[in-house]
Amino acid sequence: MAERERRTQELLKSCEASAANKKKAIRSTWAVGMNKALAQNVSQEKVRLFSEAFAKIQEATGIQDIDELVQAFNAAEDANYTLFNYVNEVNTEIETLEDNIAKVRQEIEAYKAEVGWLVRA
């Protein structure tokens, strides 16, 4: 009899654990479904935002064809990159010239000191 009671208790525990696992699985399934719904909603929202942004770009540029718009942006990006490189080159040249000016000023001061010493002697 005790063996039967022990088995019954084990079976009840097993059923309770199974029911708890089912509840967890159901909650998990709902969470996955909710996340998918949210992801689709977010995707739809992104599509809407991109469409609005593209419409604003079209209005501002007057370009209606997306390929033409991409070409225009690529051309502008290339031009900006070229200008960026040019500015860097000019800045490097300015730094070199400033260094040269500082050296010439030092030479002038050294020469003035030497001439001043000669004049006093």
N, C-alpha and C positions, 0 to 999 in steps of 0.2 A: 504494500500500500504506500509506503513511504517513497518507493521508487516511482510509482505512478504520480504521486504528488509532486516530486522533484521534476519529472518530465513535463508535467502540466505547467509548473512555474517557469521552466526553461522555454516552453512553447509560448507562454504569455509574454515573457521578456523578448523573445524573438519577434513576436508580432508587434510589440510596442516599438522595438528598434526598427522594424520594417516600416511601420507607420510613420515614425519620425524621419526615416530616410526618404519616404515618399513625399512628406511635407517639404523636406529640404530640396528634393528634386523639383517639385512643383514650383517652389519659390525661386529656385535657380532658373527654371524654364521661363518663368514670368520676367525675371530680371534680364535674361538674354533677349527675350522678345521686346521688352521695354527699351533696352539699349539699341536694338536694331531699329525700332520705331524712331527713337531719338536721332540715330545716325542718319536715317532717311530724311527726317525732318531737317536736320542740319545740312545735309547735302542739298535738299531743295532750297533751303535758305541761301546757301552759298551760290547756287545757280542763279537765284533771283538777284543777289547782290552783284554778281559778275555781269549779269545782263544789264542791270541798271548802270554799272560803271562803264560798260562798253557803250551804252547809249549816250552817256555824258561825254565820253571821249569822241564819239562820232559827231556829236553836236558841236563840241569845241573845235575839232579839227576840220570838220566838213568832209571827212573821208568816210564813205559808207562801206567800202570793201575791206574785209578784215586782212586779206593778203597785202593790199596796198598800205594799210595801216601798219602792219608788221614791218614792211619794207621801210616805211618812213621812220619808225622807231629805231630800226637797226641802223639806218643812215645817220640818225641823230646821235645814237650811241657811239658809232664810229667817229663822228666829228668831235664829240665830247672827249673821247679817249685820245684823239690826236691833239686836241687843245690841252688836255691834262699833261701829256708828255712834253709838249712845247713849254708849258708853264714850269715844269720841273727842270727842263734844260736851261731856261732863262734864270730860274732861281739859283741853279748851280753856277751859272756864269756870273751872276751878281755877287755870290759869296766869294768867288775867285777874285773878282775885281775889288771887292772890299778888302780882302786880304792883301792884295797888291797895293792898294791905297795906304793901308796901315804901314806896310813895309817902307814905302816911299816917304811917308811922314816921319818914320823913325830915322831914315837916312838923312832927311832934311834937318831934323833936330841934331843929329850927330854932326852934320856938316856945319851947322850954325855954332855948335859948341866948339868945334875945331877952329873955325874962322875967328870966333870970339877970343879964343885962347891965343891965337896968332896975333890978333890986333893988340891985345893987352901986352904982349911980350915985347 
